[in-house]
Every structure is written in C-alpha cells, then in structure tokens.
Amino acid sequence: MVWTGRLRTPRNAGACPIFSAAEGTDETWRHPLVTLWLASSVLIAGTLTALVWPLMVRHQTNTEDPELLVYADQLEETERDVERGLLSEQDASNLRAEITRRMERFRHGQETHNTGADETVTPRGNRAAVGVVCTILLIGSFGVYANLGSPDKRDLPLSARSAAPQVEPAADRAAKTYQSSDLNRLADKLSETLVVQPHKVGGWMLLGRTYMTLARWQDAAEAYAHAHTLSPGGQNVAASYVEALYMANNRSFNSRSKALLQATLKANPRDAKSLFYWGLAQAMDNQHEAALQVWTDLREISQPDAPWLPTLTRRMKKSAEAIGIEIETFKPAVSPVGPSPHAHPPKTGPTQEDIKAAKQLSSEERIAFIRSMVDGLAQRLRDNPGDLAGWKRLARAYQVLGDTKNAQAAESRIRELEHGAP
C-alpha cells in the first residue's frame, strides 16, 4: 500500500479504522496516518521534555564579575589620565559617561539574571506550568498541521517561496553604534597619532583603555602589547595587557597571559590587578587552594574601599565552596597595606641632588635621566596620591623638563592637599 497523500476509506467500513478501537485489526496499525501520528506523538513528548525540564530544576547563578571589575578600573584610570594631562576634560567626560552606561547595563542584566536564578518554583506551580505548556502544544500542533500540513494541499511553488528575512547581527549593530560615537572617534584619532609617535607609552595605555570601554577586546590587547613592548615593567602595563587578553580570549587565560602574570608578580608581588587575575587563572584551572591563597594576600593589602573587594569576596566564596573549605583557613603571607607608623615612604622620585647631578650630563642624557626618575615618581603617586612631598618633587621635575601642563596639574594637586583634600 503506497501513501498518496489522501486517506481512502474502504467501501464496506462503517467507521474509520484509525479511530475505531473495536476493529483491532493489524491493518489499522499499518495505516500511514497512524504512523504519522505516532511519530508526531514521539516528537511532541520530546519537545515537552525539553521545555518542561527547566521548570523542574533550580537555576544557578553564573556571574561574570571580571567584566564589572574592568569598568571600575577604567573609571579610576580615567581620573588619573586627567590629572596627568593625558586626557582633556571633555574627552574624560565622554569616557565616564560611556563607562557608567555600560556598568549600569551590565548590573541590570546581572540583577535580572540573579532574580530569576534565586526564585524557586513550587510543585503546584510546576504542574500548572506543565499543564499550560502541554495544552498549548497539543492544540497548537493540530492547528498548525491543519493549516500547513494537510496532505490534501499542494506544494508551494518555488517561485512563491520568499527568502528568509535578513536580520542584522547584534554585533554588526553594535559596531555601527560605536562607529558613530564620540568615544570611537577619539580612539581613531588617538590611533592615528600613535602611528606617527609610536614610542608614547602613555598614549598606547590610553588607547587600550578606550578600546576596553568600547568592548573591543582584541584591539585593546594589541594596544597594550605595544605599551608592554616599550615598557614591560611599567606601572599597570602588564596587568592591563593580561586583562585585555583574558577578555579577548573568551574570558580565559592562555599560556601568554599566565607567563605575563607570573613575571609581573615576581617583580612586584603586591600588584593588585595581577594578583586578582592570577588567582582567577588558578581557580579556572581548578587549583582553588592556590587561588584562595593568592586572593587572601590581595585582600590583606587592599584598602577597605577598594572597588574590587566585592568581586574578590564572591570569587573567594565560590572557590571555597568548590573544595569544601572555610575561607578563614587561609592566612595572608604578606603584610597589610600601608607603612608602619615609624616608617618613611621610599623616595623613588628625583631629589634636588639628583636634578643637580643630571645637569652635569649632556642635554639628551639629562632629559632621559630625569624622565626615567619622573616616571617612577609619577607611578608611585598613583598608588599614594596623598604624598604631599612627592607631589612637590614631581612638580619641580616637570618644570625642569619644561612640561608645563603636567607641572600645573601637579601644583593643582599640591594646593588640594594643602587645603585638606583627600
């Protein structure tokens, strides 16, 4: 018997054998339409299982905290760039607005996700949801088949079949948005400047942070790579490079980023950003004990209002739960942040004697000598912005270099500190 698309009822049959259970003949179950509905029932059962199963289980929260940490760090770096004169107030305002907007959008998405993840569906609610889904699917399947799958209907001609509508990918829409933004134009302008002046470490760092704000992770990694080539030991250079590599690599660490973290922490075991990401790399490799020790050290050296502490605490709890251990089991292997009452801050910047000695050198040697010391002092003042004596030395050094803009910025900070500003 060949299925021709039409159901023919035998002449002597009083009722359709498909729906007549009293007939009970083998011919009934060999009928093609019976096979069709049996296959449809199996498909519906499978679909119901796939749709209903998520209603029966409790969801887990999966927060991607490092992205929020990136935005918080970018806000701090923006303020530092304004103080150093690397960024105009207008450009800084655009950066702050863009970063804040992305932080709010990320937080809103996380809150929505967490709210749905924390709700527990009651068994009665489950049964009601299952009943509604089953009813809709059953009724809907008959309706769809009656309209689209009737065997009496002819095929739709190829000429009448419309192509699927072309939907613009979200990534393309986002890229067009970025292209039209002031922030993206700022990045393009800065990139063009660095083609002509490729030896400006600060410029590459600013470009990298701008790309991070725009979520252009690969471009940010390339910008930070230039900065790292010029100044591998520079303040925050390697850690920012690792951060961009982590985001560009689908939030995972490769051998390059791990090697950078190890080298950075060998040179400076108290680098906060490097400690956080090294702990995260250990945790992602299921080395939770090592991660907890690293993060315990980071928590010990962090200021009480450090922006990464909430994220750090959540990560520590997650690793502790993974191995069934208490966080308090781990003790810091470093001393707390801040100097002792009797200690004096190290004077890494140029003193008056250093500047006088530099005057005995040739013009190029003197500028290179002072610039290296000024950069070291400026880096230290980022972490200790309340050092009044340090700011005075930095202002004098900028005056020697003829860097009027940065000298004025340093003097402005001096006046703030002298009037009691934090």
N, C-alpha and C positions, 0 to 999 in steps of 0.2 A: 504494500500500500504506500503510495507516494503522496507526500503532503503538497497540495497545490495552492495553499493559501485560503481555501474555502472549506468549511465544515459541511459535509453532506450527511444527512440523517437517513438511515435505512428506511425504506418504504414501510416495512411492517413493524417498525419500532414504535411503541406507544409513547415513549418518553425518551429524552436524550440520555444515552447510556452513561454519559460523563457524570451527570449529577444524580443518577439512579443507583443507589447503593444496593437495592434489592436485586438488580440484574446479576451482579457479582461475576461477570464473565471475564476471562483473560483479555478479550478484545478491548474491553473498556480501558484497561491499564496500558495497552499498547497504542492507544489513540494518541496522535501527535499533540493535541491540545492538552491532554493530561500531562504529557511530558513537559510541555511548555510551562504549565502552572506549577508542576513540581520543581522545575529549575528555578522559577521565579520565587517560590517559597524559600528555597535554599538561599538565594541571593538576598531576600528580604531579611531572613534570620541573621545572615552575616552582617548586613548593614545595621540592623538593630543592635547587635552585639557591640559593633564598633561605636555606635552613637551613645548607647546606654551605659557602657562600662565606665566612661569617665565620670558619670553621675554617681557611681557607687563608691568611688575612691576619693580620698582626700588629697588635694594638690599640695605640692611642696613649693616653697618659695625659693627662687633662684636669683638672688640679687647680684648684679654685676657692679660691685662697688668701685672698682678702679676707675671706671669712667667718670663717676662723680668726683673722685679724687683728682682726676686730670683737670676738671673745670675749676675746682677750688684752687689748685696750684696755679692755674693760668691767671686767676684774679690777682693773686699775690705778685706774680711776675709782672703783670701789667703795671701795678703801682711802683714796683722797683724800676721799671723802664722809664716811667715818667720822672722819677727822682733823678735818674742818671742822665736824663735828657735824650734818651734814645727814641722817645715817643712823644708826639705832641699831645696836648690835652684833648683836641678834637678826635684824633685817632684813638686815644685811650678811651674816650667816651664811647666810641663805636665798638671797641673791643669789649668793654664792660657790658654794654647792652646785649651784645651777641652772646657772650658767655653766660650772663644771667638768664637770658631767654632759654638757652639750651639746658641749663641746670634745672629750671622750673619745669621744662617739658620732660626731662628725664625723671625728676622726682614725681611728677604727676603720673607718669607711666608706671613707676615702681609702686606708688601707693595703690593704684588701681589693681595692679597685679597682686600685691600683698593682700588687699581686701578680699579678692576672690579666692586667694590661696588659703586664707585663715578661716573661711566660712565652712562649717560642717553641715552637710545635707542630712536631714533626718530620714530614717527609713520610710516614714509615711510620705515625705516629700519625694523620695526616690520612686516610690510606687506610683505616685501621681504623675511624676515626670515621665516615667516609663509608659504609663497608660496613654498619656497625651501623644508621645512620640509614635507609639505603635498605631494609634488610631489615625494620626495624620498620614503615616506612611502607607497604611493599608488602603485608606480611602483615596489618597493621592495616587497610588500606583494604579488603581483601577481607572481613575480619571485620565491619567496620562496615557495609559495603554489604549483606552477607548478613543482618545483623540489622535494619538501619534502611532500607536502600534497595531491598529486594527488590520487583520490580514486582508480585508477586502479593499483596502486603499492601495492605490498605485504608488510607485516610487516617485519621488520628487525629481524632476529633470535637473540635470547638472546645470543647465543654464539659469535655473531659478534658484539655485543654492547660493546664498550670499556668503561671502568670505567672513570669517570671524573678525569682529571689530579689533582694530589695532589699539591696544592700551599702552600708553606711555609708561615705561617702568618708573617706579618711585625714585630710583637712583638718578634717572635722567632728569626728572622734575626737580630733584634737589640740586643737581648740578647747575641747572638753569637758574635756580634761585640764587645760588652762590655767585654765579657769574654776574648777576645784576646787583649784588650787594656792594656797599661801600667797603666792607671788610675784604672782600675778594679783590677789589681794585687796589686796595692798599697792599695786599700780598703780591699782586702782579707788579706793582710799582717798585716794591722793595726787591723783588726778584731781579728786575731789570737793573737796579742799582748795583746789586751784588755781582752781576755779570761783569760790570766794569771795575768794581772794587771787591774782588773775591777774598781778600785777606782780612775782612772785618768780622771777627768772631761774634761780636755783639749783634751785628746785622743778621748773621745766619741763625743765631739763637732767637731773635725776634721773629724772623720768618718762620722758623719751626713752630713757635708758639702760636703764630697766627694760623698756620695750617692745622694745628691741633684744634683750635677753636672752630675751624670750618669742617672738622672731622675728615680732613684729607690726610689720612694717617701715613700713606706711603710718601707723599710729598714732604710731610713733616720729618719722616725718617731720613730722607735724602738731605734736607736742610741741616738737621742735627749731625749727620755724617760729615758734612763739610766743617761744621764747627768743631767736631771731635778731631778731625784731621789736623786742624790748625792749633787746637788747644786741648789735647787729650786729658790733661789734668785740671782743666778749668772748672770753676765752681758750677756745679749742676749740669755740666755739659754731658758727661757720660750717662748720668741718671735720666736726663731728658731724652737722650738718644734711645736708651733701653725702653723707656715708656712708649715712645713712638713705634719702635719695633714690635713691642707687645701688642699694641692696638692694630698695627698693620698686618700682623700675623694671626688675625682672628683671635685675639686675646690669648695668646700662648707664647711660650718662650722657646727660642731656638738656641743652638749652640753659641751663636754670635752674641746674643743678648746675655746669656749666662756668663760667658767669658768676660764681658764688659762689667757686669755686676761684681764678679769676683775681683777683678783688677781694681775697680773703684773702691771697694770695701777694704782691700789690702792697703791702699794708700790712705784711706780715711774711714776707719771702722764706725764712725758716728754720722755718716751721711744718711739723713733720714729717708729720703726718697729711695736710695739704693737699698737700704735695709728693708723697707716695705716690700719692694719688688723682689728682692732675694728671698724673703720669707714666702711670698706668693708663689715664686717658682718652685720652692721646696714643697709647699703644700700641694701644688698641682702635680708633682711627682710622687705624691703620697708619702712624702717624708715629713709627716706632721710634727713629730717631736723636734726636728731641726727647725722647722718653720716657727714653732712656738717659742723656741729659744731666741731666734732672731727677733721676733716681734716683741718678746719680753724686754729685750735690750732697747728696742726702739721706743717702747712705751716709757722706759725708765729715763731716757734722755729727752723726751718730748716735753714741751711746755704744756701746762694744763689746758690752754685754749687752742692747742694745735688743731688745725682743721681735719687732719687725718685720723684723729683719735676715735671717733665713732665708727669709721670704717674698719680701723685696726681692731677694735674690740669685737666687732661682729666676725671678722675673719678668725680671730683667736678662738672664739667660742665654737665656730664651725669646725676648726681643726681639732679642738679638744674633744668635741663630741664624736668626731670620726674615730678617735683611738680610745675613747672612754677614759679620759683622764681630766683632772682638775687643772685649771689654768694656774692656780696658786702653787702648783707643784714646781713650776719653773721659777728660778731666781735670776735676776739680772746679773750679767757678767761685766757690766760697765758701771761707772759712777753716774749719779744723777746729773741732769743738766745744770749748768751754771757754775761759776767759780766759787771756791770756798771764801769765807769772809776775809781771810788773810792773804788770799792770792791776788796777784795783779794781772790784768789782762795782757796777753802777749802783744808786743809791739812789732807787728809784721809790716807796718807801713813805713814810709820814709821819714826819718828824723831830720832835724836841721843839719846834723853832721853828715848824714847820707847825702843830702842835697848839695852841701858844700863840696863833698868829695867828688860828686858827679860833675861839678863844674870844671874839674881838672881834666876831664875826658874830652874827646873830640865831640863835635856837635851831634853827630849821628849816634855815637856811643852813649853820650849823656842822655839823649832822648830815649833810647832803648832801655837804658838802665833805670831811669825814673819811671818810665811807663810800666816796666815789669813790677816795680815796687808799688806803684799806684794801683795797678790791677789787683795785686794781692790784698792791699788795704781795703779797696772797694768791695772785694768779695767777702772779707771778714765783716765789714759793716752791714752787709745784707743780713747776716745772722745775729748781729748785735747792734741794732740801729740806735740804741740809747747811749753809745760810747761818744760822749761829747769831745773828748781829747782826740779821738780817732777822726772825727769829722773835721776838726780844726787842721789836723795834719793833712787830711785829704784835700781840703780847700787850698792850702798852701802849695801842695804838689800840683794841683791843676793850674794854679797861677803860674808856676814855673814852666809848665808845659804850654802855656798860652791857651788853655782850654777854658775860655771864659764862661761858656754855657754851663759846664759841669761844676766849675768853681762857684758860680752863683747858686746852683742847686745845693751844693754842699753848705754854703753860707746860709741859705734859707733854712736848712735843717738845723744848723747851729743855733739860729735865732729861736727856732721852735723849742729846742731842748733847753735853752737858757730861760725860756718863759714857762717851763714846766710841762711841755707837751710830752706825751709818752713816746 
